[in-house]
Amino acid sequence: IVGFIVVTMAMYTAVLERTREIGILKALGASSGYILNLLFRETLLIAILGSVLGIVMTGGSKWLMMHAAPASSTQETVYGWWPIASGVSVIGALLGAVLPAWKAVKQDVVQALAYE
């Protein structure tokens, strides 16, 4: 739940920072579907990169712990859960991006262009 809220707030901030850019796209004739597609692809890329980075950092920290304190690492890593956890995080990220993306699509072009 916390991750979902963090993703929603991050995407909302990203949309706010790009309000003018989205307004320009709409003024140039970009469809709502195009803008939604753009925002969801960005979210998907960030979520996949975050999952991969998390897995790499987990492996690195496990290796470091095994070499620094071998007796403390008695738990076995269950690698079968990694794809499931990655899938859940990607789906959560996409769901967290729905509201900010919808607000971006529904904003008025004139107000978006005047936004600073």
C-alpha positions as CSV (number, residue, x, y, z in Angstrom):
1,I,0.0,0.0,0.0
2,V,2.8,2.4,0.9
3,G,4.5,1.6,-2.5
4,F,1.3,2.3,-4.3
5,I,0.9,5.7,-2.6
6,V,4.6,6.5,-3.3
7,V,4.2,5.7,-7.0
8,T,1.0,7.7,-7.2
9,M,2.6,10.7,-5.7
10,A,5.7,10.4,-7.9
11,M,3.6,10.2,-11.0
12,Y,1.4,13.0,-9.9
13,T,4.5,15.2,-9.4
14,A,5.9,14.1,-12.7
15,V,2.7,15.1,-14.4
16,L,2.6,18.5,-12.6
17,E,6.1,19.2,-13.7
18,R,5.2,18.3,-17.3
19,T,1.9,20.2,-17.4
20,R,3.1,22.6,-20.0
21,E,4.7,19.8,-22.1
22,I,1.4,17.9,-22.1
23,G,-0.5,21.1,-23.0
24,I,1.8,21.6,-26.0
25,L,1.2,18.0,-27.1
26,K,-2.5,18.5,-26.8
27,A,-2.3,21.8,-28.7
28,L,-0.4,20.1,-31.5
29,G,-3.2,17.5,-31.8
30,A,-2.0,14.6,-29.6
31,S,-4.9,12.4,-28.7
32,S,-5.8,11.4,-25.1
33,G,-4.8,7.9,-26.0
34,Y,-1.4,9.0,-27.1
35,I,-0.7,10.9,-23.9
36,L,-2.0,8.1,-21.7
37,N,0.2,5.7,-23.7
38,L,3.2,7.9,-23.2
39,L,2.7,8.2,-19.5
40,F,2.0,4.5,-19.0
41,R,5.1,3.5,-21.0
42,E,7.2,5.8,-18.8
43,T,5.7,4.2,-15.7
44,L,6.3,0.7,-17.0
45,L,9.9,1.5,-17.8
46,I,10.6,3.0,-14.4
47,A,8.8,0.0,-12.7
48,I,10.8,-2.6,-14.6
49,L,14.1,-0.8,-14.0
50,G,13.2,-0.5,-10.3
51,S,12.5,-4.2,-10.1
52,V,15.7,-5.2,-11.8
53,L,17.7,-2.7,-9.7
54,G,16.1,-4.2,-6.6
55,I,17.0,-7.7,-7.5
56,V,20.6,-6.7,-8.3
57,M,20.9,-4.9,-5.0
58,T,19.4,-7.8,-3.1
59,G,22.0,-10.1,-4.7
60,G,24.8,-7.7,-3.9
61,S,23.7,-7.3,-0.3
62,K,23.3,-11.0,0.1
63,W,26.8,-11.6,-1.2
64,L,28.2,-8.9,1.0
65,M,26.5,-10.3,4.1
66,M,27.7,-13.8,3.3
67,H,31.3,-12.6,3.1
68,A,31.2,-10.2,6.0
69,A,29.3,-12.4,8.5
70,P,28.8,-15.9,7.1
71,A,27.1,-17.2,10.3
72,S,24.4,-14.6,10.1
73,S,23.1,-15.6,6.7
74,T,21.4,-18.9,7.4
75,Q,18.2,-18.1,5.5
76,E,17.9,-19.4,1.9
77,T,16.7,-17.0,-0.8
78,V,13.6,-18.2,-2.7
79,Y,14.2,-17.1,-6.2
80,G,10.8,-18.3,-7.4
81,W,9.2,-15.3,-5.8
82,W,11.2,-12.7,-7.6
83,P,9.1,-12.8,-10.8
84,I,5.9,-12.7,-8.8
85,A,7.1,-9.7,-6.7
86,S,8.3,-7.9,-9.8
87,G,5.0,-8.5,-11.5
88,V,3.1,-7.2,-8.5
89,S,5.3,-4.1,-8.3
90,V,4.8,-3.4,-12.0
91,I,1.1,-3.8,-11.8
92,G,1.0,-1.6,-8.7
93,A,3.0,1.1,-10.5
94,L,0.6,1.1,-13.4
95,L,-2.4,1.3,-11.1
96,G,-0.7,4.1,-9.3
97,A,-0.2,6.0,-12.5
98,V,-3.9,5.8,-13.5
99,L,-5.2,8.9,-11.6
100,P,-2.3,11.2,-12.5
101,A,-2.5,10.2,-16.2
102,W,-6.2,10.7,-16.2
103,K,-5.8,14.2,-14.8
104,A,-3.2,15.0,-17.4
105,V,-5.5,13.9,-20.2
106,K,-8.5,15.9,-18.8
107,Q,-6.7,19.2,-18.2
108,D,-7.6,22.2,-20.3
109,V,-5.1,23.1,-23.1
110,V,-5.1,26.8,-22.4
111,Q,-4.6,26.4,-18.6
112,A,-1.8,23.9,-19.3
113,L,0.0,26.2,-21.6
114,A,-0.3,29.1,-19.1
115,Y,1.0,26.9,-16.2
116,E,4.5,27.7,-14.9
